[in-house]
Structures are given as C-alpha cells and as structure tokens.
Amino acid sequence: MLPIAPSLAAEAARLAPYAAAYDALIAGMVARGAGRRAPRVGQAFPGFALPDATGRFHSLAELLAGQDALVLSFHRGLWCPWCRVESQGWAEAGPHLAAAGARLVTISPELDGRAGAIAARAGALGLCDVDLGLCLALGLAIALPPELVADYARGGDDLVALTGGSGRLLPIPATFLLDRAGIVRFAFVDPDFRRRAEPAMVLGMLDRI
C-alpha cells in the first residue's frame, strides 16, 4: 500500500497560487486553538447518531457492535482534492481493515447524498454531519472568511449548495481509531487540511488493539 503523502503534496503544488491564503487561514485557526477540544487518545469517543445517504440514522453504539475496531474519518467533501486523495488511500487499505476486523466510516457535511459519494470512493459507510452538529460538538468545525467562500464559489465549489446554511463552516479533517469499547486509540487532528493521516499508520495501530 503506497503512502498518500506524495499525492497530497502534489495537490498542494498544483494549487500553489492559493497557498498564501490557505497558510493565513490555517495560522489563524491554530492561533485560536482549532482542534484542541477534539477527543484524545485514551478518551471515550462521544456518542452520536447521524444519517447515511438514504436518511437512515446510525449510532456510534451500532457502528461499534460486532467490530474489533472502528475508524472514523472526517472529510470536507468530495469537492476537496485532498479528501479525494485520502479517500483513495482508504480504498486501498480496505481489505487490510476488513482482515483486522475494523470498519471504516466517513463523515462529511455534504448534502443531497454527496456524503455517500466520498464514502463510496473510500469503500466505507458514509454519514452526513448535517449543519456540522457533530463537528461543532467535537471542536472540529471552523468558520471560513466570506472572501474565501466566495473564492471557492468562483472556482466551482459553492459551499452553500454543497453543505447548506451560510457555507462558511467546514470540518477540520480528522481520523480516529476506536477500540470495541469506543475508546480512542489513535487520533489525527490537523487544522492544515492539506495534511492527512496515513492509512498505513492507522493499520499499524490496529495491531496494538
């Protein structure tokens, strides 16, 4: 299984004209403590219930049932190039996750079934975090400046249409590995959306559960 870091870096290079704006946004988020309230290793992951693309709700207890481990991967959406890279990496890791008795669940704020699209790409169950309610509770939601939302729209990514509401809220991409009791055994939370957890690293942690 190949690492995803080179492909992530390639996307960053392709979008280099936006690097200064991204760097400023991320620096501001870090200064405000973005992501610091997210669940940590050793903590119980808070319970939740979210709908899939068909509208059926899934609770954390249900997702954990019968599994040795659960991977929760929070994505911005299929419109995000770095999310596409990460989801492809998870697709390649799928057989290894299944062999280890683990299940992958992707969580995205995208509406109208789009959360299921990135899940299908990753080979996962996809849940929709409507209005980022779960991300807000976990400290994983960030607010974008209006000018960046406008830039995204001019580039073809209308966040209002994609996620509803003002379009200014997005999740901090994050990955959590939970054991069968729902305890966090691995956590990757980085306000820099250009960096993601390596699926191979998560697979390595499965051996310790």
N, C-alpha and C positions, 0 to 999 in steps of 0.2 A: 504494500500500500504506500503510495507516494505521499510525501508531506504536502500540505496545501500552502505553506508559506511562500514558495516561489510564485504561485498563481496569484496570491493576494498582493504580493509586491508588484507583479505585472499590471494588475488593475490600478494600483496606486500610480505607477508610472504612466499608464495610459491617461489617467485623469489628473496628471500633474498640474494643468492650469488651475485646478480648484484647490491645490494643496494648501495655499496660504489661507484661504477661507476655512478649510477644514481644520488646519492647525490652530487658528484663532478660536474656532468653536470649541475644540477639544480642550484647549488650555483654559478656557472659561469654565467648562464643565468640571475639570479637575480642581480648579480653584474653589468651586462651590461644593466640592465633595461628592460629585456624582458617583453613584455606585457603592458608596461606603456603607449604606444600610442593607445591602443585599445579603442574603443568607451566606453564612460562612461554614467552612469545614467543621464538623462536629455538631452543628445545629440541626434541629429538625426543620425540614422544609415546611413552610406554612401550607395548610390545606387550601384547596381551591376547586372550583368547578367551572369549566369552560366548554363552549360548543365546538363541534367539528364543522366541516363544510356543509353537512346535512342538517345542522341545527341540534344534533343530539349532544347533550352535556356529558362530560367525563370528569369525574372527581379524581383527586390525587389518590385516594384510597383505592379506587377502582383500577387506576393505572398501575399501582404497585402490586395488586393482587396477582399471585402466581408468578411473579418475576423475582429473579435474584437481584436485579438492579434496574434502575430507570435513568435514562439520560434525558434531561430537559434542555432543549436548545432554543434560546430566544433569538428571533431574527427580526430585522427591519422589514423585510419583504422580498419577494422575487424581483422587484424592480431594482434592488440594491446589488451591484456587481459583486461585492464581497460576500453577500449572502448566497449568491449563486455558486461562488467558488466553494464556500463552506458546505453547502448542501450537497454538492457533488462529492466532496470528501466523505461525507456521511454515507452516501450511497455506496461508495467503495468499501466502507467499514461495516456495512450492514450484515454480511454473512458472519463476520467475526463477533459482532454484537449478539447476534442470534445464538451462535455457538456458546457464548458465555452466559446465556440466559438473561440477557439485558434487552430492554425495549427502548427505542428512540421516539421521542415526542417533540415535534417542533411547535413553537408558539409564536404567532405573528399577529399584528393588529390589522392586517389587510382584510377587507370586507368582500362580500359577494362571492364567497368561495375561493378567493385568491390565497387564503392561508393554506388551503388544501393543495394548491399548485406547488408551493415550495416544499410541502411535505412529500408530495408525490416524487419530486425530484430527489429528495433525500431518502426515499424509501421508508417514510415514517408516518405515524399518525399526526395529523395537523390540527391544531386547535387555534381558535381565533380569540385573541385578547381584546374584546370589544371595548373601545374607548380607553384602552390600556389600563383597565382597572387593576389587573393583577400586577402589572409592571409598576404602577404607582404605589401599590401596597408594599412591593418588594424594594422600592427605591431604585428601580431600573428604568424609569421614564425621564426623558429630558425634553426641554422645550427649545425649539429652533427659533432663531430670529426670523421675523417676517421676510426679510430680504433673501434669506437662504431658501425659504419655502417658495418664494417667487422664482428664484433661480432654478429650483427643481422643476417647477411647473413649465418654465420656458424650455427646459430640456426634455419635456415629455412625461415627467413624473409628477402628476397632480396629486399631492398627498391628501388634499381634501377629498378627492374622489376615491383614493385608494384606502384611506383609513377613517374617513368621516370626520365630523367635528370641524375644528379650525385647521386641521392638517399640521399643526405645529408640534404635536407630541410624537416622539418616536422612542422605541425601546433602546436601551444600551444592550448590544449583543452580549449574550452571556450563555455559559454552558455549566450545568450542574449534573453531577453523578450522585444518585441517591441509592443507598442500600435498600434492602427489602423492608426495613423499618422506617424508611423515609428520612434517614439521617444523611446529611450532605457529606460525601466522602471526597469530592473534588469540586472546586468552583473556579471558574474563569470569568471574570467581570472586568471589562476594559472599556472606558469611555471612548477610546480610539477605535471606531467601528471598522478601521482598516486592518485590525489585528483580531485573530480568532483562535480559539482552542484547536490544537491539532487532534483530530480524531484518534490518531495512534497513541497520543498521550493518555487520552481517556481510556482506551482499550488497555493500556498498561496498568492503569489504576484498578481495573476490574479484577486483576489477579490478586489484589490485596483485600478484596471483599470476601 
